[in-house]
């Protein structure tokens, strides 16, 4: 992942914080930079997080050669990479799709790799939580058309699980599988693998309960469609990327693709900053508790894919973009996921979800 010249890392400004969950023992430097980070109490089944960066119009990848990574979306924000490292440091498992691997082929999905400047602090946090410094890296590829010579497989820095189809496994076995890599083949007639099946295979190999999904958008869409995401971390970058006219689902801007050739940076009308990045953490309802929790940070520094692709979630009532009113229930008596309520946008002005 390309990086720009380093600048002093400013602490995030917390605008709103949930008080639910247990506060994690962040080392002093991480606590100063991020603030408090809370996670639910340990439970018997996995807790699944997702972390993405998106433009204001919902684009997470420009899908342009040399400009397909999240860095092109965040403006290579150091704060964004710091948060990525923090989540990897607390995770037992990081799951990515083959497209995400293809966008950053030399990467390994560890806290140290994404933000080496804080490697010692991440290591101390992982140790305090009783976790390995390097989470299990899980690569999902239906076709099995991946290069096993890449660092995530061949460097020995991480243990790696590849979840693929029977045909994909046969294709990879011809390359020779490195010792640190395990391949699990799933039966599939269409070449895709259900998110629930991925999670089941991960749990068979890893005893850890905190699982981080880093994409891509189609993989995340499958997890959302099966209601497997418990918490979403989302970095909102202050740029408009635009979409081509042949995209079937409308975004905020259509028919114009600005970035990377004609990037549109936006100005915050409240504070006047030329680039304000917003970091949002949304925890979704679980059985027995209605409503949503959210923590919001802000930082003022300086064909596309959306965050979720090909899942068809809205308008089925599983739309993560709306907030359920406290105490609301759906027709089955479960916590409501689609009932709109008045919300606040990140700079404190009033806004209202569509309804």
C-alpha positions as CSV (number, residue, x, y, z in Angstrom):
1,X,0.0,0.0,0.0
2,X,1.6,3.3,-1.1
3,X,2.3,5.8,1.7
4,X,2.9,9.5,1.7
5,X,5.6,11.3,3.7
6,X,4.9,11.0,7.4
7,X,3.5,14.0,9.3
8,X,3.0,14.4,13.1
9,X,0.0,12.1,14.1
10,X,-2.7,14.2,15.7
11,X,-5.1,12.6,18.1
12,X,-8.7,12.0,16.9
13,X,-11.4,14.3,18.3
14,X,-14.2,12.3,19.8
15,X,-17.6,13.8,18.9
16,X,-19.8,11.1,20.3
17,X,-19.2,7.9,22.3
18,X,-21.2,4.9,23.3
19,X,-20.7,3.7,26.9
20,X,-21.7,0.1,26.1
21,X,-19.1,-2.7,26.3
22,X,-15.8,-3.2,28.1
23,X,-13.1,-0.6,27.7
24,X,-10.0,-2.3,26.2
25,X,-6.5,-1.7,27.9
26,X,-5.0,0.6,25.2
27,X,-1.4,1.5,25.9
28,X,-1.0,5.2,26.7
29,X,0.1,6.3,23.2
30,X,-2.8,4.5,21.5
31,X,-5.2,5.9,24.2
32,X,-4.0,9.4,23.5
33,X,-4.4,9.0,19.7
34,X,-7.7,7.1,19.6
35,X,-9.4,7.6,22.9
36,X,-11.3,4.7,24.5
37,X,-12.2,1.6,22.5
38,X,-14.9,-0.6,23.8
39,X,-15.9,-4.2,22.9
40,X,-18.7,-6.4,24.1
41,X,-18.1,-8.9,26.9
42,X,-16.7,-12.3,25.8
43,X,-19.4,-14.6,24.4
44,X,-19.6,-18.2,23.0
45,X,-20.0,-17.2,19.3
46,X,-17.8,-15.0,17.2
47,X,-18.1,-11.2,17.2
48,X,-17.6,-9.9,13.6
49,X,-16.3,-6.4,12.9
50,X,-15.8,-4.8,9.5
51,X,-13.5,-1.8,8.7
52,X,-13.8,0.2,5.5
53,X,-12.9,3.7,4.2
54,X,-15.4,5.3,1.8
55,X,-15.8,8.6,0.0
56,X,-18.8,10.8,0.7
57,X,-20.6,9.2,-2.2
58,X,-20.0,5.7,-1.0
59,X,-17.0,4.6,-3.2
60,X,-14.5,2.4,-1.5
61,X,-12.2,1.6,-4.5
62,X,-11.6,3.5,-7.7
63,X,-10.9,0.3,-9.6
64,X,-8.2,2.0,-11.6
65,X,-4.8,0.4,-12.1
66,X,-2.4,1.8,-9.5
67,X,-5.3,3.5,-7.7
68,X,-7.4,0.6,-6.3
69,X,-6.4,0.6,-2.7
70,X,-8.0,2.3,0.3
71,X,-5.2,4.8,0.4
72,X,-6.5,6.5,-2.7
73,X,-9.9,6.9,-0.9
74,X,-8.5,8.2,2.5
75,X,-5.9,10.4,0.9
76,X,-3.3,8.1,2.5
77,X,-4.4,9.3,5.9
78,X,-2.1,8.3,8.8
79,X,-5.0,8.4,11.2
80,X,-6.9,5.9,9.0
81,X,-3.9,3.5,9.0
82,X,-3.6,4.0,12.8
83,X,-7.2,2.8,13.3
84,X,-6.7,-0.1,10.9
85,X,-3.7,-1.2,13.0
86,X,-5.6,-0.8,16.2
87,X,-8.4,-3.1,14.9
88,X,-5.9,-5.7,13.6
89,X,-4.2,-5.7,17.0
90,X,-7.3,-6.7,18.8
91,X,-8.5,-9.2,16.2
92,X,-7.9,-12.9,16.2
93,X,-8.7,-13.2,12.5
94,X,-8.6,-10.9,9.5
95,X,-10.7,-11.9,6.4
96,X,-10.2,-10.5,2.9
97,X,-11.3,-11.4,-0.6
98,X,-9.1,-12.1,-3.5
99,X,-9.8,-8.7,-5.0
100,X,-8.4,-6.9,-1.9
101,X,-5.4,-9.1,-2.1
102,X,-4.9,-8.2,-5.7
103,X,-5.1,-4.5,-4.9
104,X,-2.2,-4.8,-2.4
105,X,-0.2,-7.8,-3.4
106,X,2.8,-7.2,-1.2
107,X,0.9,-6.7,2.0
108,X,0.3,-8.9,5.0
109,X,-2.7,-8.2,7.2
110,X,-1.1,-7.3,10.5
111,X,-1.0,-4.2,12.7
112,X,2.7,-3.9,12.2
113,X,2.4,-4.0,8.4
114,X,-0.2,-1.2,8.1
115,X,1.4,1.2,10.6
116,X,4.9,0.2,11.7
117,X,5.4,3.4,13.7
118,X,3.1,2.0,16.4
119,X,4.2,-1.6,16.1
120,X,5.4,-1.8,19.7
121,X,2.2,-0.3,21.0
122,X,0.0,-2.7,19.0
123,X,2.1,-5.6,20.3
124,X,1.6,-4.5,23.9
125,X,-2.1,-4.3,23.3
126,X,-2.3,-7.7,21.7
127,X,-0.3,-9.2,24.5
128,X,-2.6,-7.6,27.2
129,X,-5.6,-9.2,25.5
130,X,-3.9,-12.6,25.3
131,X,-3.8,-12.5,21.5
132,X,-1.1,-13.4,19.0
133,X,0.7,-10.4,17.5
134,X,-0.2,-11.6,14.0
135,X,-3.9,-12.5,13.5
136,X,-4.8,-15.4,11.3
137,X,-5.1,-14.1,7.7
138,X,-8.0,-15.6,5.8
139,X,-8.1,-15.2,2.0
140,X,-11.4,-16.0,0.2
141,X,-11.1,-17.0,-3.5
142,X,-13.7,-19.0,-5.3
143,X,-11.5,-19.5,-8.4
144,X,-8.3,-20.3,-6.5
145,X,-6.5,-18.1,-9.1
146,X,-4.0,-16.6,-6.6
147,X,-0.2,-16.5,-6.5
148,X,1.1,-18.5,-3.5
149,X,4.4,-16.8,-3.8
150,X,3.0,-13.6,-2.4
151,X,4.2,-12.5,1.1
152,X,0.9,-13.3,2.9
153,X,1.5,-16.9,1.9
154,X,5.3,-17.3,1.6
155,X,6.9,-14.9,4.1
156,X,6.1,-16.9,7.2
157,X,5.0,-13.7,9.0
158,X,1.4,-14.9,9.4
159,X,-0.6,-18.1,9.5
160,X,-2.9,-18.1,6.5
161,X,-6.1,-19.9,5.7
162,X,-7.4,-20.0,2.1
163,X,-11.1,-20.7,1.7
164,X,-11.9,-21.7,-1.8
165,X,-14.0,-24.1,-3.9
166,X,-13.1,-27.7,-4.8
167,X,-11.9,-26.5,-8.3
168,X,-10.0,-23.7,-6.7
169,X,-8.2,-26.0,-4.3
170,X,-7.1,-28.3,-7.2
171,X,-5.8,-25.3,-9.0
172,X,-3.7,-24.1,-6.1
173,X,-2.3,-27.5,-5.2
174,X,-0.6,-27.5,-8.6
175,X,1.5,-24.5,-7.3
176,X,2.6,-26.2,-4.1
177,X,1.2,-24.9,-0.8
178,X,3.6,-23.3,1.7
179,X,3.8,-24.8,5.2
180,X,2.2,-21.8,6.9
181,X,-0.9,-22.0,4.6
182,X,-3.9,-24.2,5.0
183,X,-6.5,-24.7,2.2
184,X,-10.1,-25.5,2.9
185,X,-12.3,-26.5,-0.1
186,X,-16.0,-25.8,-0.1
187,X,-18.5,-27.4,-2.4
188,X,-20.1,-24.7,-4.6
189,X,-22.0,-25.0,-7.9
190,X,-21.7,-21.3,-8.7
191,X,-18.1,-20.6,-7.8
192,X,-19.0,-18.4,-4.8
193,X,-18.8,-19.2,-1.1
194,X,-21.4,-18.3,1.5
195,X,-20.3,-16.0,4.3
196,X,-21.7,-18.4,6.8
197,X,-19.5,-21.2,5.4
198,X,-16.4,-19.0,5.5
199,X,-17.1,-18.2,9.2
200,X,-17.6,-21.8,10.0
201,X,-14.3,-22.8,8.5
202,X,-12.5,-20.0,10.3
203,X,-14.0,-21.1,13.6
204,X,-12.8,-24.6,13.0
205,X,-9.2,-23.4,12.7
206,X,-9.1,-20.5,15.1
207,X,-10.3,-20.5,18.7
208,X,-10.4,-16.6,18.7
209,X,-13.8,-14.9,18.8
210,X,-13.0,-11.5,17.4
211,X,-13.1,-11.5,13.6
212,X,-12.3,-8.5,11.3
213,X,-13.6,-8.4,7.7
214,X,-11.6,-5.9,5.6
215,X,-13.3,-6.5,2.2
216,X,-13.8,-6.3,-0.6
217,X,-17.3,-4.9,-1.0
218,X,-18.8,-8.1,-2.5
219,X,-17.5,-10.2,0.4
220,X,-18.8,-7.7,2.9
221,X,-22.1,-7.7,1.0
222,X,-22.4,-11.4,1.6
223,X,-21.7,-11.0,5.3
224,X,-24.3,-8.3,5.6
225,X,-26.9,-10.3,3.6
226,X,-26.6,-13.1,6.1
227,X,-26.6,-10.7,9.1
228,X,-23.2,-11.7,10.2
229,X,-21.7,-8.2,10.8
230,X,-22.0,-7.1,14.5
231,X,-20.1,-3.8,14.2
232,X,-19.0,-1.5,11.4
233,X,-16.0,0.8,11.6
234,X,-16.2,3.3,8.7
235,X,-13.8,6.1,7.7
236,X,-15.7,8.8,5.8
237,X,-13.2,10.6,3.5
238,X,-13.9,14.2,2.3
239,X,-13.9,13.6,-1.4
240,X,-16.4,12.8,-4.2
241,X,-15.3,10.0,-6.5
242,X,-18.4,9.7,-8.8
243,X,-19.8,6.7,-10.6
244,X,-20.2,5.8,-14.3
245,X,-23.6,5.9,-15.8
246,X,-23.9,2.1,-16.3
247,X,-23.9,1.4,-12.5
248,X,-27.4,0.0,-11.9
249,X,-27.7,1.3,-8.3
250,X,-27.7,5.1,-7.9
251,X,-25.1,6.8,-5.8
252,X,-24.8,10.4,-4.6
253,X,-23.1,11.4,-7.9
254,X,-23.8,9.5,-11.2
255,X,-22.5,9.9,-14.7
256,X,-19.2,11.6,-13.6
257,X,-16.1,9.8,-12.4
258,X,-13.9,12.4,-10.8
259,X,-11.1,10.5,-9.0
260,X,-8.2,9.9,-9.6
261,X,-8.0,12.2,-12.6
262,X,-10.2,15.0,-11.4
263,X,-10.5,14.5,-7.6
264,X,-13.1,16.7,-5.8
265,X,-12.0,17.5,-2.3
266,X,-14.8,19.0,-0.1
267,X,-14.8,21.8,2.5
268,X,-16.3,21.4,5.9
269,X,-18.8,24.2,6.3
270,X,-18.6,24.0,10.1
271,X,-14.9,24.3,10.8
272,X,-13.6,25.4,7.4
273,X,-11.1,22.6,7.2
274,X,-10.1,21.7,3.7
275,X,-10.1,18.0,4.6
276,X,-12.0,16.5,7.6
277,X,-12.0,12.7,7.9
278,X,-14.8,11.2,10.0
279,X,-14.3,7.9,11.8
280,X,-17.6,6.1,12.7
281,X,-18.1,2.9,14.7
282,X,-21.6,1.5,14.5
283,X,-22.7,-1.5,16.6
284,X,-25.8,-3.3,15.3
285,X,-28.6,-4.8,17.5
286,X,-28.3,-8.2,19.0
287,X,-31.1,-10.4,20.2
288,X,-32.6,-8.9,23.4
289,X,-31.4,-5.4,22.8
290,X,-32.9,-2.9,20.3
291,X,-31.4,0.2,18.7
292,X,-27.9,1.0,17.6
293,X,-24.8,2.3,19.3
294,X,-22.3,4.6,17.7
295,X,-19.0,6.2,18.4
296,X,-17.8,9.1,16.1
297,X,-14.4,10.6,15.8
298,X,-13.2,13.4,13.5
299,X,-9.8,14.3,12.2
300,X,-8.9,17.5,10.3
301,X,-6.0,16.7,8.0
302,X,-5.3,16.7,4.9
303,X,-15.6,1.8,-12.2
304,X,-15.7,2.5,-8.6
305,X,-16.8,0.1,-5.9
306,X,-19.2,1.0,-3.1
307,X,-18.7,-0.5,0.4
308,X,-21.3,-3.2,-0.3
309,X,-21.7,-4.8,-3.7
310,X,-24.1,-7.4,-5.2
311,X,-25.9,-8.2,-2.0
312,X,-29.2,-6.4,-2.6
313,X,-29.7,-5.6,1.1
314,X,-31.9,-2.6,1.0
315,X,-34.9,-2.2,1.1
316,X,-35.4,-5.6,2.9
317,X,-35.0,-4.1,6.4
318,X,-31.3,-5.0,6.7
319,X,-30.0,-1.6,5.7
320,X,-27.1,-0.7,7.8
321,X,-27.4,3.0,6.9
322,X,-30.6,3.6,8.9
323,X,-30.8,3.6,12.7
324,X,-33.6,1.7,14.5
325,X,-35.5,3.7,17.1
326,X,-34.8,2.6,20.6
327,X,-37.2,-0.1,21.6
328,X,-38.4,-0.7,18.1
329,X,-39.3,-4.3,17.0
330,X,-40.0,-5.9,13.7
331,X,-42.9,-8.1,12.8
332,X,-41.2,-11.1,14.5
333,X,-40.6,-9.3,17.7
334,X,-36.9,-8.8,17.0
335,X,-35.0,-5.6,17.3
336,X,-35.8,-3.4,14.4
337,X,-33.1,-2.6,11.8
338,X,-34.9,-0.4,9.4
339,X,-37.0,2.0,11.5
340,X,-35.7,5.6,10.9
341,X,-35.0,8.1,13.6
342,X,-33.6,11.6,13.7
343,X,-29.8,11.6,13.8
344,X,-27.0,14.1,14.0
345,X,-24.4,14.4,11.3
346,X,-20.8,14.4,12.2
347,X,-20.4,18.2,12.5
348,X,-23.3,18.5,14.9
349,X,-26.0,19.9,12.5
350,X,-29.4,18.1,12.4
351,X,-30.1,15.6,9.7
352,X,-32.8,13.0,9.1
353,X,-32.6,9.5,7.7
354,X,-34.8,8.8,4.7
355,X,-38.3,7.7,5.7
